[in-house]
Amino acid sequence: MKQYKVTGMSCASCSARVEKAVNKVEGVTSCSVNLLTNSMGVEGTASDADIIKAVKAAGYGAEVKGAERSAAEKETEDKETPALIRRVVISVIFLIVLMYFSMGHMMWGWLLPKVFDGNHVAMGLVQLLLTGAVMIINGKFFISGFKSLVHRSPNMDTLVAMGASAAFVYSLYALFAMTDAQVHGGAEAAMAWMDEFYFESAAMILTLITVGKMLEARSKGRTTNALKSLIKLSPKTASIIRNGEETVVAVEQVKKGDIFAVRPGGSIPVDGIVIEGSSAVNEAALTGESIPVDKAVGDSVSAATINLSGYIKCEATRVGEDTTLSQIIKMVSDAAATKAPIAKAADRVSGIFVPAVIAVAVISTVVWLIAGETVGFALARGISVLVISCPCALGLATPVAIMVGSGVGARQGILFKNAVSLENAGRAQIVALDKTGTITKGEPKVTDIIPVGDVSGMELLKLAYSLEEKSEHPLARAVIERGNEEKLSPYAVENFMIESGNGLSGIINGRLIVGGSLKFISSQTAVSTEIRKEAERLADEGKTPLLFTYGGTIAGIIAVADIIKEESPQAVRELRNMGIRVVMLTGDNARTARAVGDLAGVDEVIAGVLPDGKERVIRELKKQGRTIMVGDGINDAPALTSADTGIAIGAGVDVAIDAADVVLMKSRLSDVPAAIRLSRATLRNIHENLFWAFIYNIIGIPLAAGVWIPIFGWTLNPMFGAAAMSLSSFCVVTNALRLNLKNICDSGHDKVLKNRVKILNIKTQEEKTMEKTFKVEGMMCGHCEAAVKKAVEAIDTVAEAVASHTAGTVTVKLTADTPDDVIIKAIEDKDYKVVG
């Protein structure tokens, strides 16, 4: 997505106009304009020049954003509020003087210089000059408003400019009429025209709207606090080691492969790998986790984290826009720049809102004139309609909530890549969890040591440790790690062999030691019923029992398992309490999978899922409800992409993180319910904002037009209309800021989904797939293989065909029972002979 800065927008009608204009440009596939940050995200092949030209043709300005960091800094830099404060202060000074003349003297008899005694024209001229000063100070409303009108895209500034201009022009007419009356009829005749002055209304409208804009700008600035705090974390310098000497350079000058040093208390400038030294590093800035993480040679470090204790040297691996911090800043910024689906209703209304309001204002004025009211009364009704209408509240309702919500998530280590994912996560009905690395730690650990006979537990571990030390198997690493934890010294092993059938053997102290699965050990020696039952019990618990014999007799069992994370059961419990169906996906057999599923507390276990089958399972789950997929591995990437919302564990591989919509930096499963909780709170806040924005206009416009005057006698002064308009956007932004108070880790207020889905009839690829191999003569090269493969895979029930001309075979994977004749015919139609 290419990012642009858009200038000149003041309300939702502006953003809708820009979006419409850019979407018409050839090559643009999607365009999202954010009123909150005055930014625009465009996808497609259109050139920058064409896009900027379209924006300018619509009456606004645009420019391409620079590098991510500088763009984010510019985006969050608040230049608007100081300028508005200056305008408000100067406007208020002139307004106080104007109100003294127009209302203080006329209503309460406040004293004025003698020059004004009986000189009503002089009073009018003073009001004219003071109002003119306020109009000049707030000239942006008129420039933007009438420019938009010329481009046939009226916006909020158009309404303000038309309202203030109408009041000023009519008052100017009244001043000329008063002058004529004073010349021909004296002071009393001129006095009658004083009631027709609306100079103070014009000035008050402009001042109050500017006050509202200032309050809105201040509140909008607070919505980007999370982004600002991330940007402030960015280190400015780095100590680079060149030719054996440390040189301090700007962080932008660090290149991939440079060696940099970090002293205790220093901030790590870029992502890298430790090549010398060790230390504890505080990664709270990125993950929100306050406990320091130990780093040694070979460990990775990230920019903006703090080196707490030792002196370390690192090699830069990711610099500039590629660092983890820059990617986080980009994610938060992009999330705010994109548009949530829920905003579409407001966009449709915004597109026609201002023209409709102008029409209502004109009709109101005409109707009251026909009804016999004075021009001043009728004009006041029209002006009230113009100034009370607020398209800004509609335009801000969604983006402010998205910005604050994504900021709250970033502070907690939950990164939403776009507004769509922030909205969709809260609507989820099913959460599918990958087992390895998500529910479990992804690292096998020794869970049970069960010695047999005279062998002690520690002696059994030492024997197993000695044998497994020479193996590269993942289960062996678990035994080795436990041996290292116990600080055991291994025995010398001779004649080490890896046996076929999942076993190892060797000689320790002249005696044969053998280790392996129950099936393998049973083939080597007699296994008693008690030991067999113990091994089966461990297997039922989802563990892998490793049996060891020493000197021909059973020495004991060591159970190894990929143990579940401490927070997994609580996270699953919270998801279920929300009314969400929790599904675990795993390639393990059903018995092991069910054991882990029972420990975690999931609703459903789908076992036997092959690495390439997760995406298919997710597609099946999506038919039954909105689905979230949570994973961390390369084989999870297709499933993460396929799901309604993909959530990647931050410690996972880059492929999974790139494919996901949400990234959990802390790598904790408990952040999944927290992300859903945040999404729901953000959605609720958007609904509140939209309700306020719509109801405000539904109530305010009829009141301003005078609909209730014949029934209740209710009228609305244009000045009060302007005050209401100025506060409406402020209220919407302030309501969005309440999200900062939300504790997304608190499950005490979770609401249960009304319709909890039930998972039905999800079969794994393992259960559905059968395999047949055919002996084929006549294949001579790769082209032959491709021809046979294409012919066989054209059969509907064939999932995959693998042809080999060297082996002379075609292996066919089937999703349903298929007669051999059908497959043989497909092969022989290509002039190859099936011989078996």
Sequence and secondary structure as in RCSB ss.txt:
>XXXX:A:sequence
MKQYKVTGMSCASCSARVEKAVNKVEGVTSCSVNLLTNSMGVEGTASDADIIKAVKAAGYGAEVKGAERSAAEKE
TEDKETPALIRRVVISVIFLIVLMYFSMGHMMWGWLLPKVFDGNHVAMGLVQLLLTGAVMIINGKFFISGFKSLV
HRSPNMDTLVAMGASAAFVYSLYALFAMTDAQVHGGAEAAMAWMDEFYFESAAMILTLITVGKMLEARSKGRTTN
ALKSLIKLSPKTASIIRNGEETVVAVEQVKKGDIFAVRPGGSIPVDGIVIEGSSAVNEAALTGESIPVDKAVGDS
VSAATINLSGYIKCEATRVGEDTTLSQIIKMVSDAAATKAPIAKAADRVSGIFVPAVIAVAVISTVVWLIAGETV
GFALARGISVLVISCPCALGLATPVAIMVGSGVGARQGILFKNAVSLENAGRAQIVALDKTGTITKGEPKVTDII
PVGDVSGMELLKLAYSLEEKSEHPLARAVIERGNEEKLSPYAVENFMIESGNGLSGIINGRLIVGGSLKFISSQT
AVSTEIRKEAERLADEGKTPLLFTYGGTIAGIIAVADIIKEESPQAVRELRNMGIRVVMLTGDNARTARAVGDLA
GVDEVIAGVLPDGKERVIRELKKQGRTIMVGDGINDAPALTSADTGIAIGAGVDVAIDAADVVLMKSRLSDVPAA
IRLSRATLRNIHENLFWAFIYNIIGIPLAAGVWIPIFGWTLNPMFGAAAMSLSSFCVVTNALRLNLKNICDSGHD
KVLKNRVKILNIKTQEEKTMEKTFKVEGMMCGHCEAAVKKAVEAIDTVAEAVASHTAGTVTVKLTADTPDDVIIK
AIEDKDYKVVG
>XXXX:A:secstr
 EEEEEES  SHHHHHHHHHHHHTSTTEEEEEEETTTTEEEEEES  HHHHHHHHHHTT EEEE  SHHHHHHHH
H   HHHHHHHHHHHHHHHHHHHHIIIIIHHHH     GGGTT HHHHHHHHHHHHHHHHHHTHHHHHHHHHHHH
TT   HHHHHHHHHHHHHHHHHHHHHHHHHHHHHH HHHHHGGGGG  HHHHHHHHHHHHHHHHHHHHHHHHHTH
HHHHHHHHS  EEEEEETTEEEEEEGGG  TT EEEE TT B  SEEEEEE  EEEE HHHH   S EEE TT E
E TT EE SS EEEEEEE GGGSHHHHHHHHHHHHHHS  GGGHHHHHHHHHHHHHHHHHHHHHHHHHHHTT  H
HHHHHHHHHHHHH  HHHHHHHHHHHHHHHHHHHHHTTEEESSHHHHHHHTT SEEEEEIIIIIB SS EEEEEE
E TT  HHHHHHHHHHHHTT   HHHHHHHHHHHHTT      EEEEEETTTEEEEEETTEEEEEE HHHHHHHS
   HHHHHHHHHHHHTT EEEEEEETTEEEEEEEEE  B TTHHHHHHHHHHTT EEEEE SS HHHHHHHHHHH
T SEEE    GGGHHHHHHHHHTTS EEEEE SGGGHHHHHHSSEEEEETTS HHHHHH SEEETT  TTHHHHH
HHHHHHHHHHHHHHHHHHHHHHHHHHHHHHTTTHHHH     HHHHHHHHHHHHHHHHHHHHGGGG  TT  TT 
   SS         HHHH EEEEEEEE   SHHHHHHHHHHHHTSTTEEEEEEETTTTEEEEEESS   HHHHHH
HHHTTT EE  
